[in-house]
């Protein structure tokens, strides 16, 4: 049984925890922006492939008391690093986080941990100098109340980089954040969904993957492939298991629109790439089935009318960098009040970092959810039903 640490947006810990429990893993603790869990070796592959709301997955290699640098070095040296790495590994301690600990110099901790790892590997392999000619491996160190946790990055590129988004608009929403929004709204595949500010199509595409039960990592590779513990046969088996869980027999009504024709074109391309990714995964199990593509149209939000009696409006309306100034954002949000009239009976969710959103749109949300979206502190405004001003 291994300990893993999955990172996520601050505010999404409960959602990520529920994802982990659904995969059958036992939660062992959490902190802002991270959830720890216990699992067998298969989690190395399955967590990276299947988690929709996690930004990165780490394998915990060591945990011990480190009140001073001698203890930090000794505990790190005692770890069997040779079990994790190949002889040509290039190790980088990329980040250190210290909280209520005596050791709080990031640079000093980085150097000491890296020195201990290389010393251990050199002693075990009888090498004065490691070649460092192979693939890199990132190490992260957390110090909490003088307890050191040393983690090995198993993801490589952040997990929001699914591999399908090749076309971007300005300040696009992260894929993992879009997945968090879908979970916060408790969206189900039978419910029509429309994004009236689709941009590069992230919310729509993530909804398509979610609705068809497509593991979001099936179209990319991961850093665990560079570790000595990597088992290609085991990973192949798990990828096929994920492919077998894809649903192609479901009816989905997932759509998007944008006033910008170039944005709509980009959204269509990205959604197509995601569906092709799913199709390639299905080929692993000998299936030629295909995922239903979502529909996109060029339209100003004010020209839209609800195609069904109920559904979900979910969007990341332009703000800040995408609009240029707060005044334009306020003008847009004021106009967005028409969506409540044009989509009566629909639930709505809007994510923005603008504090006066509710005042501008003229309605108070039924529920507010704080979410760290990239480097922005944002709020998800949830409207469960039409309310009076």
N, C-alpha and C positions, 0 to 999 in steps of 0.2 A: 504494500500500500504506500503510495507516494502522496506528498502534499504539493498541490498546485496553487498558484495565485492568478486569478483572472482580473485584469484591469477593466474599468469602465468609466463612463462619464459620472462625475459626482452627481448624485441624485438618482442614479439608475441601479444602485446596488441590489435593491429588492427584486427588480425585474431580472437582473443577471442571476441572482440566487435561485429564482424560480426556474430559469432555463437550466441551470446546473442540476437542480433536483429532478427535473423532467428527464435529463440524461441519465439519471440514476446515481448521481454523485452525492456524497455526504458533505454538507457545509461544515467548516471548522472555524469560521470567524470572518469578520469583515471590518473594514475601515473605510473612510471616505475614498471612493474611487477604486475599491478593490474588494474581491471576495475570495477567501481561501476555501479549498475543498480537498477532500481525500478521495483517491481513486486509484485503480490499477493502471498498468502501463498503457492500456488502450486509450486512456484519456489524453495521452500525449497527442494522439491523432484526432480523436473524435471531438475534443473540445475546440481545437483549432478549426476543424472543418465545419462544425455545426453551430457554434455560438453566434447569435445574430447581434447581440448587444455588447459583446466584449471587445475591447480595443487591442488586447494582447494577453497571451497566456504564458506564465512562467512556471518552471519546475523548481521547487525549493530544494536546493542541494544541502543546505546546512542551516541550523538554528542553535544558538548558544549565547551565553552571557559574555558581553564584551564591554566591561567598564573602563578598559584602557587599551592602548595599542598592542601591548604584549598579548593580552587575551584575544584581541581581534585577530592577530596573526596566528596564534596557536590554534584557535578553533578552526580557522580557515585551512590551516596546514593539515589538520587531522582528517579533513574531508577527502574521500577517495575520488579526486578529480579525474584520475586516469580511467575511471569507469564511464565518464561522460564524454571525454574528448579524444580526438585522434591526434597523432603525434605532430601533425603539421598545423594544428589549430592556432588561430590568432585571436587572443583574448583581449577584450576591452571592457573595463568597468565603466559603463556609460553613464550611470546615474547613482547618486547616493541620496537617501532621504533620512534625516535625523530628527527625532521628536523626543524631547525629554531625556536625552542621553548626553553623557559626558563627552563623547566623541561627536563633534559637530562640524569638523572641517572636511568638506566634501573632497577636496584635493588630497588631503592626507589619508583619508579612508580609502579612496580609490587606489592610491599608490601602495598602501599596505596590503590590501586584499589581492591586488594583481601580483605583488611580490610573493605572497604566500602561495598562490595558485601555481605560479611558475616554478617556485622552489620545490613544491611537492611533485609536480610533473617531472622536473629534471632529476630529482632523487630517485623516483620510481623507475624512470626510463633510462637512467644512467646517462643523462645528456647534460652537458654544461650549458648549452644554449639550444633552445628550441628553434626550428627553422622558420616557423610562422609563415609558411608559404601556402597554407591552405585557406579554407573559408573562415571568416570571422565568427566569433561567438560573443554576444553581449551579456554582461553580468550586471545585475542591479543589486544594490545593498540597501536594506531598510534597517534602521536602528531605532527601536522603540523601547523606552525605559531601560536602556543598556542591554537589550536583547537584540542580537544581530541575526538577520535573516539574509542569506545569500541565495539569489535566484538566477536561474539560467533562462534566457529568452528562447522560447521554442517557436515563436511566430515569425520573427524576421520583420518584414514590413508590417505595419499596423494592420489589424484585421479589418478595418473599414475599407481597405484597398482590396476589394473582392476580385478585381481583375476585369470587370465588365465595363467600367466607366472610362472610356477613352476620350469622350467629349465633355468639356466642362463649360460652365458659365461662371461669371464672377461670384466669388464667395459661395461655392456650392455647399449644401448640407451634407454632412458625413453620412455614409451608409449606416453606420452603427447608431447614429442619432435618429435617423429615420426609423430604424427598427425599434428603438426605444419608444418613439411616438406611437407606433402601431400597438405596442403592448400597453402603453398608458391609456390609450383610447379603448382598450379591450376589443379591438376590431376582429371580426370573424369573416371568413372568406365569402360567406353567403350575402354579406352586406355590401351594397354598391359603395364604391369609394371614388372620390374625385379630388384631384389637386388642381385648383384654379391658378396656381403660380408654379407650374411644374419645373421650371428651370431646366436642369439637365436630367430630370426625371427620376431622381433618387427615391422619393417617397413611393411613387408608382411602381418602380422596379422592385423595391424591397417588398412591397405588398404582393407583387406577383410571385416572388420567390417564397414568401411566407405562405401564401394561399396554396401553392402547389407543393409545399413541404420540401423545397429544394435547399439543401445545405449550402450556406453562402460561400463556403470556402472551396467548393468543388472545382473552381476554375483557376486555382492558384497553387503555388508551392509554399513551403514553410521552412523556417530555420532549423527545425528538428532533423531535417535531412542531413545536416552537417555534423550531427552528434554521433558518437560511437554507439549509442543505444538505439539508433534508428534501425528499424526492421522493415524493409521494403515490402515484404510479403504481408506482414500484418497491416501496414498502411493500405495496401491494395485491397485487402479483404474488407477493411472498414469503409473505404471509398465505395466499394460495390454495395455494401450494406446501406450506405447513405443513398446511393442511386436507386436502390430497390424501394426506398421509402418515398420517392417522388410521386406525387399524385397528378395524373394527367386526365382524370375522369371527373374533374370538378368544374362547375360553372362559376366563372368569376366576372364581375362587372367593374373593372378597374380602369379608370380613365384619367387623363390629364390634359390641361390646356395652359396656354401662355400667350400673351399679346405679341411676343417676339417670335417671328417665324424661325429664326436661327436656333433659338432655344428649343423649340418643338422638334426641329430636325435632329438636334443633339440628343434630346430625350428619346426619340424613336431609335436612334442608333444604339444608345446605351442599353435600352430595354431589349433590343434585338440581340445584342451581345450576351446579355444575361440568359435569354431563352436558348440561344445556341449553346452556351455553357451547360445548361441543363440537358439539352439534347445529347451532347457529347458524353455526359455522365450516364445517361440512359443507355448509350451504346456499349458501355462497359458491361452491362448485363444483357446485351443482345436485343435491346428494345429500340424500335424506330419511331416510337411515340414522340409527340412534340408538345411543348408548352404553349398554351394560348397567349398570343401577343396582346398587350394592352393597347387601347386606342388613345391617340393624341390629336388635338385640334388646335388651330390658331384662333384665339379668341380673347378679347378683353373680358375680365371677370364680370363686368356689368352687363354683358350680353348673354350670360349663361342662364339657363333655366333647368330646374331639377328634372331629370328624365324618369325618376321613380318617386314614389311617395315617401320613402325613407332611405337613408344612407348616411355616409360619413364624408364631410368636407374636411380635409386635412392638408395643411399647407405651411410653407415657410415663406410668408410674404416678404418682398424686398424691404431691406432696411439698411441703415449705415452705409457700408461700402458700396452696396449694390444700387443705392439711390443717390448717394452723394451728400445729402444733409438730412437733418431731422425734420425740417419743415416739409420736405417732399414725402417723407414717411408718414407724417401726421395727416397730410392731405389724402394719401392713399388709404390709410386706415379709416378715415372718416367716410370715404366712399364705399368701403367694404361693408358698411352696414346694410347695403342692399342685398348682400348674400343671404341674410336671414329672411328676407321677403321672397327671394327667388328660389330658396331651398327650404321651404317650410317643412317641418317634421324631421329635418336632418340634424344629426349631431355634428358639431364642428370643433376643430382643434386648430389653434394658430400658435406657432412658436416665434417669439421675437425677443429682442433685448431692450425694446423701447418700454420704459416704465409707464408711459401714459397711454398704452394701447387701449385699455378699457374705456378711458375717457373719450378717446377719438372715435372708437367704433360705436360708442353710445350704449353699451350693454356690459353688465358685470358678469364675469364667467361663473359657472357653477362650481368649478374646481380649478385650482392653480397648482402647477407642478414646476418646481425649480430644476433646471437641467443645465449642466455645464456642456455647452455645444462647442467643441474645439477650445478656443481661448476665450469664448464669450460666455458670460453669465446670462442665460436666457430663461424665459418663462413660457410654459405651455399653458395657454388659456383654453379650457375645455367648456364647451356649451352643450349641455345634454339635451336641451330643448329650447324652443323659441321663448324668449322672455321679453317683457315690456321694458321700455326705457325708464 
